[in-house]
């Protein structure tokens, strides 16, 4: 189990690196989109290549970022169910889902999408739009993205099994950024609650003082 956990850490480090690179693709897509819009509106100039590179980049973010999202345990969950279950039960459900559904699905889609990429690579397939881009890079993202998700799924399966067997303290990787954000939000909420309490106490004291003043004047 120790060797498998070391392998899991290596996979996690890989997915972390891919995720950080993918983040920059979002910025690139925004810059290209804004530049293309400015050129079209201000100078009546444009190109299908600029439009296509935007969805190439979006595809890269979506496909290559899936492993990073799984690493951070950020995929959508039915929280009102999982929140009522123990960590062990959730870990068993996760392990079953990964082994029965996610890993086989990744293998199937890699097998189906690789020939599509290979045909585009061999034929030099181009976009049907005038001035469009070559097609094989975006088609490569499909098997590549599911390969990234596959290896991260293996890592997550190792961690869930290790947790169930008592060889790990947590069933998933901890995200220091999320924890820091949660701590910061909690501190902000506490500060707001303290400020509201202080304002309420000050208002109550003012009302009491005004009442005492009116009473003293009446006397």
C-alpha positions as CSV (number, residue, x, y, z in Angstrom):
1,X,0.0,0.0,0.0
2,X,2.9,2.3,0.7
3,X,4.2,2.0,-2.8
4,X,0.8,2.7,-4.2
5,X,0.4,5.8,-2.1
6,X,3.8,7.0,-3.4
7,X,2.5,6.5,-6.9
8,X,-0.7,8.4,-6.0
9,X,1.4,11.3,-4.8
10,X,3.3,11.4,-8.1
11,X,0.1,11.4,-10.0
12,X,-1.3,14.1,-7.8
13,X,1.8,16.3,-8.5
14,X,1.4,15.7,-12.2
15,X,-2.3,16.7,-12.1
16,X,-1.4,19.7,-10.0
17,X,1.1,20.9,-12.6
18,X,-1.3,20.3,-15.5
19,X,-4.0,22.3,-13.6
20,X,-1.7,25.3,-13.1
21,X,-0.8,25.3,-16.8
22,X,-4.5,25.1,-17.8
23,X,-5.3,28.1,-15.7
24,X,-3.1,30.3,-18.0
25,X,-5.1,29.0,-21.0
26,X,-8.2,30.7,-19.5
27,X,-6.3,34.0,-19.6
28,X,-5.1,33.4,-23.1
29,X,-8.7,32.7,-24.3
30,X,-9.9,35.9,-22.6
31,X,-7.2,38.0,-24.2
32,X,-7.7,36.5,-27.7
33,X,-11.5,36.9,-27.4
34,X,-11.2,40.5,-26.3
35,X,-8.6,41.3,-29.0
36,X,-10.7,39.7,-31.7
37,X,-13.8,41.7,-30.6
38,X,-11.9,44.9,-30.6
39,X,-10.4,44.3,-34.1
40,X,-13.9,43.4,-35.5
41,X,-15.7,46.4,-33.9
42,X,-13.0,49.0,-34.3
43,X,-11.3,48.1,-37.5
44,X,-13.8,45.7,-39.2
45,X,-11.1,43.0,-39.3
46,X,-11.5,39.4,-38.1
47,X,-10.5,35.8,-38.8
48,X,-12.1,32.4,-38.2
49,X,-8.8,31.3,-36.8
50,X,-9.2,33.7,-33.9
51,X,-12.7,32.3,-33.2
52,X,-11.6,28.7,-33.5
53,X,-8.5,29.1,-31.2
54,X,-10.9,30.3,-28.5
55,X,-12.9,27.1,-28.5
56,X,-9.6,25.1,-28.9
57,X,-8.4,26.8,-25.7
58,X,-11.8,26.3,-24.0
59,X,-11.7,22.6,-25.0
60,X,-8.2,22.3,-23.5
61,X,-9.3,23.8,-20.2
62,X,-12.3,21.5,-20.0
63,X,-10.5,18.3,-21.0
64,X,-7.1,18.8,-19.4
65,X,-8.5,20.3,-16.2
66,X,-10.8,17.4,-15.4
67,X,-8.0,15.6,-13.5
68,X,-7.1,18.7,-11.5
69,X,-10.8,19.1,-10.5
70,X,-11.0,15.5,-9.4
71,X,-7.8,16.0,-7.4
72,X,-9.3,18.9,-5.6
73,X,-12.6,17.0,-5.0
74,X,-14.4,19.8,-6.7
75,X,-16.8,17.8,-9.0
76,X,-20.5,18.2,-8.3
77,X,-21.8,16.1,-5.5
78,X,-25.3,15.5,-4.0
79,X,-24.3,17.1,-0.8
80,X,-27.6,16.6,1.1
81,X,-26.9,12.8,0.8
82,X,-23.1,12.6,1.1
83,X,-23.1,15.1,4.0
84,X,-25.2,12.7,6.0
85,X,-22.9,9.7,5.4
86,X,-19.6,8.9,7.2
87,X,-16.3,9.5,5.5
88,X,-15.8,5.7,5.3
89,X,-19.1,5.2,3.6
90,X,-18.4,8.1,1.2
91,X,-15.0,6.6,0.5
92,X,-16.5,3.2,-0.3
93,X,-19.1,4.8,-2.7
94,X,-16.3,6.8,-4.4
95,X,-14.1,3.8,-4.8
96,X,-17.0,1.8,-6.3
97,X,-17.9,4.7,-8.7
98,X,-14.3,5.1,-9.8
99,X,-13.7,1.4,-10.4
100,X,-17.1,0.6,-12.0
101,X,-17.9,3.8,-14.0
102,X,-15.1,6.4,-14.3
103,X,-12.1,4.3,-15.1
104,X,-13.9,2.0,-17.6
105,X,-15.5,5.1,-19.2
106,X,-12.1,6.7,-19.7
107,X,-10.6,3.6,-21.2
108,X,-13.6,3.3,-23.6
109,X,-13.5,6.9,-24.7
110,X,-9.7,6.9,-25.2
111,X,-10.1,3.8,-27.4
112,X,-12.9,5.4,-29.4
113,X,-11.3,8.9,-29.8
114,X,-7.7,7.9,-30.7
115,X,-8.6,6.7,-34.2
116,X,-10.4,10.0,-34.9
117,X,-7.3,11.9,-33.9
118,X,-5.1,9.6,-35.9
119,X,-7.1,10.0,-39.1
120,X,-7.0,13.8,-38.7
121,X,-3.2,13.7,-38.1
122,X,-2.6,11.5,-41.2
123,X,-4.9,13.4,-43.5
124,X,-4.0,16.8,-42.3
125,X,-7.7,17.6,-41.8
126,X,-8.5,21.3,-41.8
127,X,-11.4,23.3,-40.6
128,X,-14.2,23.8,-43.2
129,X,-14.4,27.5,-42.3
130,X,-12.3,29.9,-44.4
131,X,-9.0,30.7,-42.6
132,X,-9.8,28.0,-40.0
133,X,-7.3,25.9,-38.1
134,X,-5.9,22.4,-38.5
135,X,-8.1,19.9,-36.7
136,X,-5.8,17.3,-35.1
137,X,-4.7,19.4,-32.1
138,X,-8.3,19.8,-30.8
139,X,-9.1,16.2,-31.6
140,X,-6.0,15.1,-29.6
141,X,-7.4,16.8,-26.6
142,X,-10.2,14.1,-26.3
143,X,-8.0,11.0,-25.7
144,X,-5.4,13.2,-23.8
145,X,-8.0,14.7,-21.5
146,X,-9.5,11.3,-20.7
147,X,-6.0,9.9,-20.1
148,X,-5.3,12.7,-17.6
149,X,-8.7,11.9,-15.9
150,X,-7.9,8.2,-16.0
151,X,-4.5,8.5,-14.1
152,X,-6.0,10.8,-11.6
153,X,-9.0,8.4,-11.1
154,X,-6.4,5.7,-10.3
155,X,-4.8,8.0,-7.7
156,X,-8.2,8.7,-6.1
157,X,-9.1,5.0,-6.0
158,X,-5.8,4.3,-4.3
159,X,-6.5,7.0,-1.7
160,X,-10.1,5.8,-1.0
161,X,-8.9,2.2,-0.6
162,X,-6.1,3.3,1.7
163,X,-8.5,5.3,3.8
164,X,-10.9,2.4,4.1
165,X,-8.1,0.1,5.1
166,X,-6.8,2.6,7.7
167,X,-3.6,3.3,5.8
168,X,-4.5,7.0,5.2
169,X,-6.0,9.7,7.4
170,X,-8.1,11.3,4.7
171,X,-10.0,9.8,1.7
172,X,-9.0,12.6,-0.6
173,X,-6.3,15.3,-1.1
174,X,-6.6,18.3,1.1
175,X,-6.7,21.6,-0.7
176,X,-4.7,24.3,1.2
177,X,-6.2,27.0,-0.9
178,X,-9.8,26.0,-0.2
179,X,-9.0,25.6,3.5
180,X,-7.4,29.0,3.6
181,X,-10.4,30.5,1.8
182,X,-12.8,28.8,4.2
183,X,-10.8,30.1,7.2
184,X,-10.8,33.6,5.8
185,X,-14.5,33.5,5.1
186,X,-15.2,32.2,8.7
187,X,-13.0,35.0,10.2
188,X,-14.9,37.6,8.0
189,X,-18.3,36.3,9.2
190,X,-17.1,36.3,12.8
191,X,-15.9,39.9,12.4
192,X,-19.3,40.9,10.9
193,X,-21.2,39.2,13.6
194,X,-19.1,40.9,16.3
195,X,-19.6,44.3,14.6
196,X,-23.4,43.7,14.4
197,X,-23.4,42.7,18.1
198,X,-21.5,45.8,19.1
199,X,-23.9,48.0,17.1
200,X,-26.9,46.4,18.7
201,X,-25.4,46.9,22.1
202,X,-24.6,50.5,21.4
203,X,-28.1,51.1,20.1
204,X,-29.6,49.5,23.2
205,X,-27.4,51.6,25.4
206,X,-28.4,54.8,23.6
207,X,-32.1,53.9,24.0
208,X,-31.6,53.2,27.6
209,X,-29.8,56.5,28.2
210,X,-32.5,58.4,26.3
211,X,-35.2,56.7,28.5
212,X,-33.3,57.6,31.6
213,X,-32.9,61.2,30.5
214,X,-36.6,61.5,29.8
215,X,-37.4,59.9,33.1
216,X,-35.1,62.4,34.9
217,X,-36.7,65.3,33.1
218,X,-40.2,64.2,34.1
219,X,-39.1,63.9,37.7
